[in-house]
Each structure stands twice: as C-alpha cells, then as structure tokens.
C-alpha cells in the first residue's frame, strides 16, 4: 500500500505579518529549530512506512524557493505542481489526486499542510500507518487533536462511536465562538480539526464526482498543464465567482458531507502556528532567533523574533517581531488585530522589501546595498548550478568568492576562483559563473554603472530555457 503525500504549500500566512509576506510566506521560515516549517513537513513524511516521494502544490512564484529548500535538506525525489493562483484546498487536492491517478490508480493519499508544527514525527508516522487499514476499508480518515485550551481559532470535530483507536465523526464545526469553544471543551467529546487527511485515491474520486464543477475545473487544469524544468505548471483554474471559491475548502466540499468518516486523535503536540501567540506558546519566556541575543529585565511572557540584539525592560505579554524594514511590537491579547495594523501601513505591505532573497533556478541572491550608481549583492549558488552566459550594456561587475569554489567564464576563457579570489567583469563582456562542486558557493557581486536594472541582461546560453 503506497501512500502519496500531497503537501499543500500555497498559503500566505498573513497573521504572521510582518515576517510572513506573499513573496515569502510563513511556511518557508524557520520559526523553531533550524529548518523551515515546509522542510519539517517534508522530513516528517519520510518517517512514514511505504511513503512515496512528496507531491508539493504551491504558487508558481515560490517554485525556486521550494526547490532550494528541498535541496537544503537533501531530498532528491519529489514532484512540484504549480498553481498560478490558488483557489482554496479542494481544487488543489483534486488536481494533485488527478496527477497521482495518471500513474498510480490504487494509491492512498495523505493530505498535509506545509505550515504545521508536529512535535513527535515518529508518533505521527505510527498514527498514519495504523490508519491505513481503515482507509483500505473505504473510510475517509481525518486526524484530530485533543484540545489543550479553549481556542476559537481552530475548527472542531464532534466524535461519536469509538472504533478501535478511532472515532466516528458526528459533525465538523467551523471556528466557533469563544463560548461555544468553552462548551466543547467541557463536554469532552470534541477534537481540534488538524486539516490532515488520509484516504484511498478511488474513494476520493468517488466523492469528488458528486461535485462536477470542481472536478471539471481540476481536470482542465491537469489536462492542459505542461512541464517546465522539474515543475508541472497547472493550467489556470476556470473562473468561478469569488464567493464560490471561499466555499471550496476540502472540509466544506468533501468531508462535511461524506459518509463513513473516521477521526484518529494524534498522539503528539500539534499547532498550525497561525498566529504569533500560537508561535510564542512553543517557547518558554522569549525566543532567541538566528543566534541574536535578548537581554531582559523584569520582562515576562514575551516573544522576540529578531536578528538584532534586543533589550527589554519591564515588559509583559508582548510580541516583538523585527524585520529588515519594519518593527512590530504588540500585546499578545491584541494580536488578533494584526490585519488592521497592516492596513495602516501607508505603503503596500508586500512592496516593502521585508525579505531580500530573490530566488532563481540556480539559487538566490539578496541585495545588500544600493546607491545611484552602485549595487551590492550576495549570490548563493546551488551545487552543480550555473548562471546564464550573459552580458550587460550599462554596468560592470566585480565578483569576490566568500565561500566555496566558483568557475567563471569570461569572454571564452575559464577561471577557477577559490575563497577570497575576485575577478572584474567589464561592460559588454560575455560572462557566467558556475558551481561545479557539491557545496554551496557564495559570491559578493558589486555592480557599478549608469543603469543597474535587472533587465540589463543579454543571455546567450542558459540551462533553464531563459534564452
């Protein structure tokens, strides 16, 4: 019984602003440990017996970010489906299921979100493995979380008759009022809805056939897709009214009306890390991120996310998030108003350069400093990757290797640059830089000239089809 994990990685994580943005959403950040939440999700699937390589469905603008993060954790086998514009989870899951159905009609499907915290991956793997026999018996399995607090940010599942270690699902409840949440906790037969699902591919197809419009849209997207490098680009989903898309969550379309639904309580801590308050709950007192230092005096129950040295004095129940261009300081009890404070930022919040990494098929670069006639970048080149052979009309460049060994082509001649070596690239010269090694190469690029725009590039050769 092969299980195909479908990783939903298209969310924007707006409630974790200003760290999380449309261009660099929360699932690709490291909020605990060294790996991003997306990477932890991928690693978690690898612990499950009989698991196939992950199938990731994400926004096309994040494709190189996803590929780079997979490379960082040395995952070689995967499939990446690209949506031009996400239209809720039912269309995403159905498209991915149709993709699997092309080669594995008798598969089992495990649906996971890329932005969840699950403490014990081995326990999670056991919960999934022990549920397969029920999925093979034509059941739809969801995974619930025993509540640890009164929380109105999660959906709830009312449990019914117990069947071995699972329970029949009596009812799904969308995010309730705080009073209703208190009632559910008191009654005891409710679980949080984790948004993790397991079912046979054929059972899912039999359910989605009841929703012909959704199935037809997904079929169109898959049938008219095409491959671009290692990515499968889905065709645009056909238009529906926006209010209809809001109802296209997997829960709403399939699970709330399906029969033979079972829920298995997870035997591990879980959180969707949807708010700064839920992130802060993972830690005692304050968090020191990226090895920055936090000095506190008479400060209690505070969360600090910053790459700078931070000092707090006399603070309590405060969240501090410091990005490149914006500092947010919030009372934990007011963090639910984060969307309102975003609206008060005079500029478009996503136009502010919060995250300076720009991902390319060969790796990424970040802008370090920009002036009228100069620009300084840091290039991060992945193993066995190469920038296009190119030239510039208006600028010259200087490359200095700060880590690794780079191979530079300059007007037909090849040079090997070790760490601390540099080379000058004159205007008009044909040049490229390549990483032929197994390790990442980092280069400081200094541009000087009358025009420094990214469009001042003439490409002659390119591994990634951009000529």
ZAMARGU-4260 file (C-alpha; in steps of 0.2 Angstrom, whole numbers, plus 5000, padded with zeros to 4 digits):
<rodrens>
0) 5000/5000/5000 | 5009/5015/4994 | 5005/5032/5002 | 5007/5048/4991 | 5009/5063/5002
5) 5001/5079/4995 | 5009/5094/5003 | 4998/5110/5002 | 5010/5124/5002 | 5001/5139/4995
10) 4996/5149/5010 | 5001/5167/5013 | 5001/5166/5032 | 4995/5184/5034 | 4993/5183/5053
15) 5012/5181/5055 | 5015/5198/5046 | 5027/5206/5045 | 5039/5191/5044 | 5027/5182/5033
20) 5023/5190/5016 | 5015/5185/4999 | 5033/5183/4992 | 5040/5174/5007 | 5026/5166/5017
25) 5027/5158/5034 | 5029/5140/5029 | 5046/5144/5022 | 5053/5152/5038 | 5061/5144/5052
30) 5050/5148/5067 | 5058/5134/5078 | 5073/5124/5076 | 5085/5126/5060 | 5073/5120/5047
35) 5058/5129/5039 | 5040/5123/5043 | 5039/5117/5025 | 5056/5107/5027 | 5050/5099/5043
40) 5034/5094/5035 | 5044/5085/5021 | 5055/5077/5034 | 5040/5071/5044 | 5033/5062/5029
45) 5049/5052/5026 | 5046/5043/5043 | 5030/5035/5037 | 5031/5017/5030 | 5028/5014/5012
50) 5028/5033/5008 | 5031/5039/4990 | 5041/5055/4986 | 5031/5071/4991 | 5020/5080/4979
55) 5020/5098/4983 | 5007/5110/4976 | 5012/5128/4978 | 5011/5145/4970 | 5022/5147/4954
60) 5031/5162/4962 | 5038/5151/4975 | 5044/5137/4964 | 5063/5141/4966 | 5061/5144/4984
65) 5053/5127/4986 | 5066/5118/4976 | 5080/5127/4985 | 5073/5121/5002 | 5071/5104/4996
70) 5090/5104/4991 | 5095/5111/5008 | 5088/5095/5016 | 5095/5084/5003 | 5078/5077/4996
75) 5081/5071/4979 | 5064/5064/4973 | 5049/5075/4973 | 5036/5082/4962 | 5031/5100/4961
80) 5014/5106/4955 | 5012/5125/4951 | 4996/5135/4953 | 4996/5152/4945 | 4983/5157/4958
85) 4977/5147/4972 | 4958/5144/4974 | 4956/5135/4990 | 4961/5117/4995 | 4948/5107/4986
90) 4954/5112/4969 | 4972/5110/4974 | 4969/5092/4982 | 4959/5087/4967 | 4972/5092/4954
95) 4985/5083/4964 | 4975/5067/4966 | 4972/5068/4947 | 4990/5069/4944 | 4993/5054/4955
100) 4979/5044/4946 | 4989/5046/4930 | 5002/5033/4936 | 4995/5025/4952 | 4976/5021/4952
105) 4977/5011/4968 | 4986/5024/4978 | 4982/5030/4995 | 4983/5049/4998 | 4989/5059/5014
110) 4985/5077/5013 | 4996/5088/5024 | 4998/5107/5026 | 5016/5114/5025 | 5014/5126/5039
115) 5010/5114/5054 | 5020/5110/5070 | 5020/5092/5075 | 5032/5088/5089 | 5034/5069/5088
120) 5036/5064/5070 | 5038/5045/5075 | 5022/5045/5084 | 5014/5054/5069 | 5020/5041/5057
125) 5013/5027/5068 | 4996/5036/5069 | 4996/5037/5050 | 5002/5019/5047 | 4989/5012/5059
130) 4975/5021/5050 | 4979/5013/5033 | 4968/4998/5036 | 4953/5009/5039 | 4957/5019/5023
135) 4958/5002/5014 | 4941/4998/5020 | 4934/5013/5011 | 4934/5025/5025 | 4939/5044/5025
140) 4951/5047/5039 | 4955/5064/5047 | 4966/5067/5062 | 4961/5077/5077 | 4970/5085/5091
145) 4964/5083/5109 | 4962/5101/5115 | 4974/5109/5127 | 4965/5125/5129 | 4949/5135/5125
150) 4953/5141/5107 | 4942/5149/5094 | 4955/5149/5080 | 4953/5131/5076 | 4939/5120/5069
155) 4932/5107/5080 | 4926/5089/5077 | 4912/5081/5087 | 4917/5062/5090 | 4904/5048/5090
160) 4906/5029/5092 | 4924/5023/5095 | 4931/5010/5083 | 4947/5003/5089 | 4958/5019/5091
165) 4947/5029/5080 | 4930/5038/5082 | 4916/5040/5070 | 4914/5059/5065 | 4897/5066/5070
170) 4900/5083/5065 | 4913/5096/5059 | 4911/5114/5066 | 4920/5129/5058 | 4929/5141/5070
175) 4917/5143/5084 | 4913/5157/5096 | 4923/5158/5112 | 4908/5152/5122 | 4905/5138/5110
180) 4923/5133/5112 | 4922/5133/5131 | 4906/5121/5129 | 4915/5109/5118 | 4930/5108/5130
185) 4918/5105/5145 | 4909/5091/5135 | 4925/5082/5131 | 4920/5073/5115 | 4927/5086/5103
190) 4944/5087/5095 | 4953/5101/5085 | 4952/5098/5067 | 4971/5097/5061 | 4967/5098/5042
195) 4977/5081/5039 | 4968/5068/5029 | 4970/5050/5023 | 4960/5041/5010 | 4961/5029/4995
200) 4963/5038/4979 | 4947/5029/4972 | 4937/5034/4987 | 4941/5052/4985 | 4937/5052/4966
205) 4920/5044/4970 | 4917/5058/4982 | 4923/5072/4971 | 4912/5066/4957 | 4897/5072/4967
210) 4904/5090/4964 | 4905/5090/4945 | 4910/5108/4943 | 4926/5106/4954 | 4931/5090/4946
215) 4929/5098/4929 | 4939/5113/4933 | 4953/5102/4941 | 4953/5090/4925 | 4955/5105/4914
220) 4970/5112/4924 | 4979/5095/4924 | 4975/5090/4906 | 4981/5107/4900 | 4996/5108/4911
225) 5014/5107/4905 | 5031/5103/4912 | 5044/5117/4914 | 5061/5111/4921 | 5056/5100/4936
230) 5039/5108/4938 | 5022/5104/4932 | 5013/5120/4928 | 4994/5118/4930 | 4983/5127/4918
235) 4973/5142/4926 | 4958/5136/4935 | 4942/5141/4926 | 4933/5156/4933 | 4921/5155/4947
240) 4914/5169/4957 | 4925/5174/4972 | 4911/5169/4985 | 4911/5152/4977 | 4929/5150/4979
245) 4928/5153/4998 | 4917/5138/4999 | 4930/5127/4990 | 4939/5121/5005 | 4942/5102/5006
250) 4932/5102/5023 | 4917/5110/5016 | 4916/5101/4999 | 4920/5083/5004 | 4922/5080/5022
255) 4907/5088/5030 | 4895/5079/5019 | 4904/5062/5017 | 4899/5046/5025 | 4910/5034/5034
260) 4921/5047/5041 | 4933/5042/5055 | 4944/5053/5066 | 4960/5047/5074 | 4967/5058/5089
265) 4985/5062/5086 | 4997/5056/5100 | 5008/5071/5099 | 5008/5090/5101 | 5001/5100/5086
270) 4999/5118/5081 | 4995/5126/5064 | 5006/5141/5070 | 4993/5153/5063 | 4996/5167/5075
275) 5011/5175/5084 | 5003/5170/5100 | 5002/5151/5095 | 5021/5153/5089 | 5026/5160/5106
280) 5017/5146/5115 | 5030/5134/5109 | 5043/5143/5119 | 5046/5147/5137 | 5048/5166/5140
285) 5057/5173/5125 | 5064/5166/5109 | 5081/5170/5103 | 5081/5168/5084 | 5095/5167/5072
290) 5108/5167/5087 | 5104/5185/5091 | 5104/5190/5109 | 5089/5195/5120 | 5093/5204/5137
295) 5078/5205/5148 | 5075/5214/5165 | 5058/5212/5173 | 5050/5206/5157 | 5039/5191/5157
300) 5030/5180/5145 | 5037/5189/5130 | 5042/5183/5112 | 5056/5191/5102 | 5059/5187/5084
305) 5074/5197/5078 | 5091/5196/5070 | 5097/5211/5080 | 5102/5212/5099 | 5086/5216/5108
310) 5084/5223/5126 | 5068/5223/5135 | 5064/5232/5151 | 5048/5230/5161 | 5038/5221/5148
315) 5024/5208/5150 | 5014/5198/5137 | 5022/5207/5122 | 5027/5201/5105 | 5042/5209/5096
320) 5045/5205/5078 | 5059/5214/5069 | 5061/5213/5050 | 5073/5222/5038 | 5062/5237/5037
325) 5048/5236/5050 | 5047/5233/5068 | 5031/5227/5076 | 5028/5227/5095 | 5011/5220/5100
330) 5002/5215/5116 | 4998/5196/5115 | 4980/5199/5119 | 4978/5211/5104 | 4987/5201/5091
335) 4971/5196/5083 | 4970/5214/5076 | 4986/5211/5065 | 4976/5213/5049 | 4970/5230/5054
340) 4988/5237/5058 | 4994/5230/5041 | 4981/5242/5034 | 4988/5256/5042 | 5005/5254/5034
345) 5005/5268/5021 | 5014/5258/5008 | 5008/5242/5001 | 5015/5230/5014 | 5021/5217/5002
350) 5030/5231/4992 | 5041/5234/5007 | 5057/5224/5005 | 5055/5213/5020 | 5063/5198/5013
355) 5078/5202/5002 | 5081/5185/4995 | 5076/5183/4977 | 5076/5165/4971 | 5082/5159/4954
360) 5084/5142/4946 | 5102/5142/4951 | 5100/5148/4969 | 5096/5165/4976 | 5103/5182/4978
365) 5100/5196/4990 | 5103/5215/4989 | 5115/5221/5002 | 5117/5239/4997 | 5110/5250/4983
370) 5115/5268/4978 | 5113/5279/4962 | 5127/5271/4953 | 5131/5255/4963 | 5123/5239/4969
375) 5130/5226/4981 | 5123/5208/4980 | 5126/5192/4989 | 5124/5177/4977 | 5121/5160/4984
380) 5124/5147/4970 | 5117/5129/4972 | 5128/5114/4969 | 5130/5110/4951 | 5121/5125/4945
385) 5126/5139/4933 | 5120/5157/4929 | 5117/5160/4911 | 5131/5166/4899 | 5126/5184/4898
390) 5132/5202/4896 | 5127/5219/4902 | 5127/5236/4892 | 5127/5248/4906 | 5136/5241/4920
395) 5152/5232/4925 | 5154/5219/4939 | 5166/5213/4952 | 5164/5195/4959 | 5173/5190/4975
400) 5171/5172/4981 | 5167/5172/5000 | 5163/5153/5002 | 5167/5138/4991 | 5175/5136/4974
405) 5167/5145/4958 | 5171/5143/4940 | 5170/5159/4930 | 5169/5160/4911 | 5174/5177/4904
410) 5175/5180/4885 | 5178/5162/4881 | 5191/5159/4895 | 5188/5149/4911 | 5195/5154/4928
415) 5194/5145/4945 | 5191/5156/4959 | 5194/5150/4977 | 5188/5158/4993 | 5194/5176/4994
420) 5198/5177/4975 | 5190/5190/4964 | 5188/5194/4946 | 5182/5210/4936 | 5169/5209/4923
425) 5169/5223/4911 | 5154/5231/4902 | 5149/5221/4887 | 5159/5205/4891 | 5151/5188/4890
430) 5152/5180/4907 | 5145/5167/4918 | 5148/5159/4935 | 5146/5140/4939 | 5146/5129/4954
435) 5154/5113/4949 | 5155/5106/4967 | 5144/5098/4980 | 5144/5113/4992 | 5135/5130/4990
440) 5146/5144/4983 | 5143/5162/4990 | 5149/5177/4980 | 5149/5196/4983 | 5144/5205/4967
445) 5147/5224/4966 | 5139/5232/4951 | 5144/5250/4945 | 5137/5259/4931 | 5124/5271/4924
450) 5110/5259/4925 | 5108/5244/4937 | 5091/5237/4932 | 5088/5218/4932 | 5083/5220/4913
455) 5101/5225/4908 | 5104/5207/4903 | 5108/5199/4886 | 5108/5180/4888 | 5117/5169/4876
460) 5116/5152/4884 | 5105/5146/4898 | 5102/5129/4907 | 5085/5134/4912 | 5077/5139/4895
465) 5078/5158/4898 | 5087/5162/4881
</rodrens>
